[in-house]
Amino acid sequence: MCKPISVIRFCSCAENLEANKHRKDIYYVWTLERVSGLNDIAMDGMLMEPSVQLDELLPEYILKELNSKNRFDFEYQPQQNDSLHIKRIHPKKRYHKKKLIGDNLNFYFLADRWHIGYPDGFTYLFETHKNGKVEILK
């Protein structure tokens, strides 16, 4: 069983996230997207299921933290259908790649609560609201 993390924080302090993704001390990045309009293109398809676990990041733990307090380092009030994506960019050495389940975790805000998964991506258009690195404090 993985050792539980003590505190997770979504830090927007990385000056230039794209330029710093190669740094070995940044393991996860996040993107917060907000609805920018309605998608008027009819589309059929199916969204992929979110990862069950991403290294030591358990979706249930992140969900509990998102629904209990602001874990972002800026003033943030979630809006209906906001979407949070967490992506692994560097695997930690103690995790063998073949044991990892995926590279992404996804959450969406609906009816005053965060949920695991995706919002309706076929109905809405999204734009990036903020992004940054995930800090895990033990």
C-alpha positions as MATLAB code, in Angstrom:
seq = 'MCKPISVIRFCSCAENLEANKHRKDIYYVWTLERVSGLNDIAMDGMLMEPSVQLDELLPEYILKELNSKNRFDFEYQPQQNDSLHIKRIHPKKRYHKKKLIGDNLNFYFLADRWHIGYPDGFTYLFETHKNGKVEILK';
ca = [
       0.000    0.000    0.000;
       1.289    3.456   -0.836;
       2.178    5.797    1.993;
      -0.603    8.407    2.187;
       0.273   11.970    1.339;
      -0.233   14.550    4.058;
      -0.983   17.695    2.078;
      -1.573   18.339   -1.582;
      -1.375   21.842   -2.998;
      -2.012   23.126   -6.510;
       0.690   25.743   -6.958;
       0.393   28.324   -9.723;
       3.771   29.846   -8.842;
       5.821   28.279  -11.654;
       6.744   31.299  -13.771;
       6.853   29.445  -17.063;
       5.390   25.966  -16.642;
       6.157   24.804  -20.192;
       9.823   25.765  -19.882;
      10.118   24.120  -16.444;
       8.465   20.760  -17.238;
      11.897   19.203  -17.792;
      12.894   19.848  -14.156;
      13.182   16.550  -12.301;
      11.619   17.966   -9.118;
       8.273   18.599  -10.830;
       6.448   15.270  -11.090;
       2.873   16.408  -11.694;
       1.270   19.408  -13.357;
      -2.344   20.549  -13.266;
      -4.640   22.499  -15.555;
      -7.876   24.129  -14.453;
     -10.305   24.660  -17.317;
     -13.470   26.723  -17.372;
     -16.452   26.604  -19.732;
     -16.067   29.257  -22.429;
     -19.173   28.473  -24.468;
     -21.371   25.813  -25.984;
     -20.098   23.376  -28.574;
     -22.348   23.667  -31.620;
     -20.760   20.739  -33.456;
     -22.632   17.463  -33.135;
     -20.227   14.734  -32.111;
     -20.559   11.095  -31.140;
     -17.979    9.325  -29.071;
     -16.981    8.164  -25.659;
     -14.620    9.667  -23.119;
     -11.939    7.464  -21.593;
     -12.357    6.527  -17.958;
     -10.076    8.361  -15.515;
      -7.111    6.567  -14.007;
      -7.742    4.616  -10.851;
      -4.487    5.855   -9.304;
      -1.591    8.017  -10.406;
       1.509    6.986   -8.470;
       0.704    7.929   -4.872;
      -2.130   10.280   -5.876;
      -5.384    8.540   -5.020;
      -8.388   10.176   -6.697;
     -10.563    9.646   -3.609;
      -8.055   11.514   -1.430;
      -7.805   14.414   -3.906;
     -11.600   14.520   -4.191;
     -11.942   14.731   -0.394;
      -9.391   17.553   -0.273;
     -11.006   19.481   -3.142;
     -14.423   19.264   -1.480;
     -13.203   20.240    1.996;
     -10.873   23.222    1.485;
      -9.175   25.388   -1.099;
      -5.997   23.549   -2.088;
      -5.047   26.156   -4.705;
      -2.487   28.846   -3.877;
      -4.761   31.588   -5.237;
      -8.294   32.828   -4.526;
     -10.531   30.383   -6.335;
     -14.269   29.826   -6.293;
     -15.214   26.791   -8.434;
     -17.863   27.314  -11.100;
     -20.272   24.823  -12.609;
     -18.419   22.400  -14.952;
     -14.904   23.593  -14.042;
     -12.485   20.829  -14.905;
      -9.203   19.926  -13.177;
      -6.657   17.727  -14.959;
      -3.585   16.337  -13.197;
      -0.846   14.882  -15.376;
       2.303   12.969  -14.467;
       5.264   14.344  -16.393;
       8.117   12.510  -14.625;
       7.641    9.159  -12.929;
       9.221    8.946   -9.514;
      12.081    6.461   -9.379;
      10.411    4.259   -6.791;
       7.515    3.533   -9.135;
       8.178    1.230  -12.038;
       6.397    2.450  -15.149;
       4.715   -0.899  -15.775;
       3.008   -0.635  -12.368;
       1.503    2.772  -13.064;
      -2.104    2.831  -14.127;
      -2.136    6.024  -16.144;
      -0.711    9.466  -16.686;
      -3.808   11.564  -15.883;
      -6.432   12.135  -13.215;
      -9.509   14.229  -13.953;
     -12.117   15.977  -11.818;
     -15.084   18.232  -12.577;
     -17.231   20.575  -10.484;
     -20.993   20.037  -10.650;
     -23.831   20.796   -8.206;
     -21.490   22.449   -5.656;
     -19.156   19.415   -5.410;
     -16.101   18.043   -7.160;
     -16.464   14.631   -8.836;
     -13.985   12.165  -10.329;
     -14.117   12.065  -14.129;
     -14.857   14.480  -16.934;
     -17.548   17.097  -17.516;
     -19.619   16.804  -20.669;
     -16.901   17.603  -23.204;
     -19.265   17.252  -26.150;
     -21.604   19.999  -24.922;
     -19.142   22.655  -23.770;
     -16.023   24.389  -25.025;
     -13.286   24.867  -22.425;
     -10.397   27.283  -22.033;
      -7.489   27.166  -19.607;
      -8.175   29.238  -16.504;
      -4.915   28.500  -14.608;
      -2.217   25.865  -14.461;
       0.804   24.958  -12.397;
       2.606   22.225  -10.525;
       1.291   19.837   -7.899;
       3.118   20.008   -4.581;
       2.982   17.018   -2.269;
       4.076   17.646    1.297;
       4.671   14.649    3.524;
];
